[in-house]
Amino acid sequence: MINVENLAKDYKIYNRDVEEGLLRSIKSIIKRDYILKRAVDNVTFSIDKGEIVGYVGPNGAGKSTTIKMLSGILMPTSGSITVNGVPPHENRINNAMNIGAVFGQRTQLYWDLPLKDSFLVHKKLYDIDTAVYEHNVKQYVEVLQMEGFMQQPVRQLSLGQKMRANIAIALLHNPQIIYLDEPTIGLDIVAKRKIREFIKHINKEKRTTILLTTHDMDDIEEICERIIVIDKARIRYDGNLKKFKSNFGDRYSIEIEFESNVDSSIFHPSFEIIKKESESRISVVSSKKKISISEALKYIIENYPVKDINVKEGTIEDILINMYSQEN
């Protein structure tokens, strides 16, 4: 469904690091000095029909620029893109009929109209068949629990209600691909769960291809099986999420409650104490390269009077922070 090869995007940025004062002002009138910033650099990946892929990276890594090129909003500097066989920037109308998009809190809803009227406007814009429209509205309203506010003006809706409506409206025309950029930003845990469940439901029922960009790693954990990591405009990892955690999730922590006070100064040399509530409640971290989790647990249990023990492996967020910091 999506094929990206050697994709690059450069921006021209006005260079302000020149002489200051009147001289600079005069020069800028005659000839502006620009520098090129590469926002996406030699990016290559492909996504098959029905995949849900997490596209993650720090701010400024190139995520949004990639999505805008896939949407046809931006033209690549070099490389090639096809979305369902169509170069998006060359045929924006055809591409738009095949995709849906939700960009954070940027709404597609009409502020002063009842929510149902925003849906009707979308029906006209995309020339959606009446039977298809009525079926989709009924399904999405039911699954996303929107019955209680379809008649309300958009301005009266909560953030969670508007986000649910934005996702529903992006799917009304049965797009084969949907781009979700921070679809749960600012939402409470109940609203987040509803949206995550709906995304998985639509993917399973209609085999909609989904590219998800987010800073909420719980979204990635619960929705995606594959992850693409971009950092400093380049792809750092592309593959299975479980393998990503297994290959890069080296560090883990162990919270230990002992039956009595212990001398933590003689702990295993591979352990690093990160929290010490008392001589009987201690948290340590270590690395699988230094000592495996099973070996660490065996050492603790055999050498100390353990009352309770809890192991936490590194989260996706921990792994990504470590990955980004190694490059800086």
N, C-alpha and C positions, 0 to 999 in steps of 0.2 A: 504493500500500500504506500509506503514511503521509502524512497531511495535517495540518499544523500552521498555525493562523492566529491571529495576534496573541496569542500565548501569553505569559502572565505568571504569576509565582509570587512571592508575598511571604511572608517569615518574620517572626514576632513575636519580637523579641529583648529579653530583660530588660536594661534600661538601668541600668548600674552607675555611670554618671557623675552621681551625685547626692550629697547630703550624706553624709559618712562618720560612723561611730560609732553611738552609741545611737539618735540621732534617725532615721538611715537605717533601722536595724533595725525600729524601731516603725512607721515609714511603710510599709515593705515588707510588714508583716503586714496592715495595713489596706488598702493599695492599691499594687499593683506598677506601676512605670513601665516601659512598653515602647516600643521604637522599631521601625519597619517597615524591613526590608531587602529590596530587590527582587533576587532571585537570577536571574530570567529576565524580560526586558523586551521585550515586543512582538515576539516571535520568530515568523517565518513561513517555512515551507519545505515542500516535498513531495518524496517519494521514491517512484519507480516500482518495480514488481516487477522483481527481478533486479539492482537497482543495488547496488554496494558504495560507501558514502559514508563518508568520514573526517570526524569531527566533532571539531574540535580547538580548543584555547584554553588559556590559563594556568590555574593552580589558582584556584578561586573564580570562574571565568568564567560558570558555569552549565551545564556539560556534564552532570555527574551528575544535577543537578536535572531537566534535560530528559529524560534517560533514565528516571528514576524516574517522571516523569509519563507518558511513553510506555508504561511497564510497568504503569501503574495503581497503583503504590505511593503516589504523591502525587496530590492533586487540584489542578488549576490554580486560581489566584486569579481569572483571567479568560482569555478566548480559548477556542479550541476545538482538540480533537485527535480524529482518527479513525485507528485502526490497523486496516487491512483492513475499513473500514466501521464499526468498533465504537469508541465512546468508551471508552477503557481503564478509566477510573476509575468508570464507570457499570456496566460488566459485566466485572468482573475475572476471573471464571472463564472466560468465553468468550474474553477477550483472552489469558489465560494459555495456552490450548490452541493458540493461533496463533503464540506467540512462544517463543524460547529466550533465555537470558541468561547471560553469564559476566562476573562482576564481580571482576576482578583475582584476588587470591589467596583470595577468599571461596569456599569449596568447597561443592559440592553432594554431596560424597561422604561416606560413613559411616566414621568414623575406624577402628573396630575390625573392620569387616567386610572380607572379600575384595572386590576391586574389582568382580568380576562380580555380587556381591550388591547393590551400589549400583545397578547397571544394572537388576537385577530389581525393586528397589523403585521405580525410576523408571517401569518398565513398568506396575506396578500403579497408581501415582499418576495416570498419564496414560491408563490403560486402552488401551494400545497393542496393536493386533492382533498375534498371535503371529508370523505370517508376516512382517509389516513389521518387528517387533522383531528377529527372527533375521536378516533380510536386512541391517538397518542395523548391528547389532552386528558381524556378519561383515565388512562393508565397512569400518567405522570402525576396527576392531581391525587389519585388514590395512593400511589406508592410513596410520594413525597409528603402526603398528608397536608395538602394545600386547600382542602374543601372550605375551611373556615375563613379564608381571606382572599378568595378569587374575586369577590365583589368590591374589595377595599382599594382605595387609591394607593398607588405605590408608595407615596410619601409617608403613609401611615404604617408601613410594614417594618418589622424588625430586620436587622442585618441578616439573621438566619433565614427568615422568610424570603427576603430578596435574593439571597444566594441560591436557595432551592429553586426559586422561579427562574433565575438566570440560567441555571443548568438545564431545567426543563425546556425553556424556550430555545436554547441552543440545539436541542435534540428534536424539535418538532418536525423538521423537514427530513428526518431520517438520514442524517449525514453518515457517511461510512467512516469518517475520522472525526475525533473531537480533541481539541487542545484545551487542557485545563491548566491555567496558570494561577496557583494559590487559591484553589476552590474552597478551602475551609478557613481562610485567613480571618482572624478576629471572631470566630464562632465558638460557642460553648461546646462542651463535650457531647451533649445530646444532639445538637445540630450537626456536629462533625460526624457522628456515627450514622445519622440518617443519610447524609450525603455520600459517605463511603459505601454504605450498603446499596444505595441507588446506583452508584457508578458500577459496582460489581454486578448488579442485577442487569443493567443495560448491556454490559459487555457479554454476559452469559446468554441473554435472550436474543440479542440482535447481532452479536459478534462485531460490535463497534470497536474500531481500533482507537486506542486512547493513549495520548502522550501527556503525561502529568509532570508539571514542574511545581515544586513546592519546597519550602524550608521546614515544613512539618514532617519530620521523619516517621511519625506514626502513620501519616497518609501513605507513605511509601511502603512501610512494613505491612500494612493491612490490605493494600490494594494491588501492589505490583509483584510480579515474579522476576522481572528483569529491570536492571538499573543501568543508566548511562551517566557517568560522572564527567563533568566538564570543569576544567579549572584553567584560568589564564588563557581562555579561548581555545584550548585543545582538549580532546577526549583523553581522560586518564584511565577509564575503565568502562567496558561494555560487556555485560554478561549477567548470569544468574545471580539473583539477590542473595540466596543462601551461600553460594560459592564466594561471593564478595565478603560476606560476614566471616566465613570460614577462613579465607585466605588472608584477610587484612585485619580481622578482629582478634588481634593477638593478646591484648590486655584483658584482665578480668579482676574482679574484686571479691573478697571473702569477708563477710561480717561474722564475727565469732563471739559468742557469749560462753564464758567458762563457768564451771561449778565454783571456782574459787579464784583468788588473785593469782596471776602468773607473771613471770619475769619475761617481758616481751623483748628485752635486749638480747636474748639468746634465740630469737626466732630464726627460722631458716633464712640464709643470706639472700635468697631470691625474693623474699617478701619486703615490701615497703609499707610501713605503717602510715596510713592517711588519716585515721581518726582514732582517738583514744578517749572514750567516755570515762573509763575507769580502768583499773588493773584487771578487771574481769570482762570488759566489753571493748573489743578492739576490731578495727577494720584494716585490712591490708590489701594491697594490689600487687600483681605480679604479671609475668609474661609467659605465654605458652612456650616460647622459645627457651626460657630459663627452666621452667618446671610446669608440667602439665597439670590440669585441674585435678585429675584423679590422684596424681602423686602428691599434690599439695594437700588435698583432703586427708589422704592416708597419713601423711606426716603429722598433721595437726591432731587427728584423732588418736594416733598411737602415742603421741608425746605429751598431750595435755588433757585435763579433765573437761571435756566439752559438754555444755548444756544445750546449746543451740548453734546452728551454723547455716549460713545462707550465701550462695554463690551467685554473682551477677556478671554475666559476660558483657563485653563492650557493646554499646548500642551503635546503630548506624551513624548517629550523630557523632559519637566518640571517634569512630573510625575515620569519618570524613574530616573532622577537625585535625586529627593526627596526620592525615594524608595532605591536607592543605598546608599545614605548618612545616612539613618536611620540604616543601617546595619554596618556602619563603626565606 
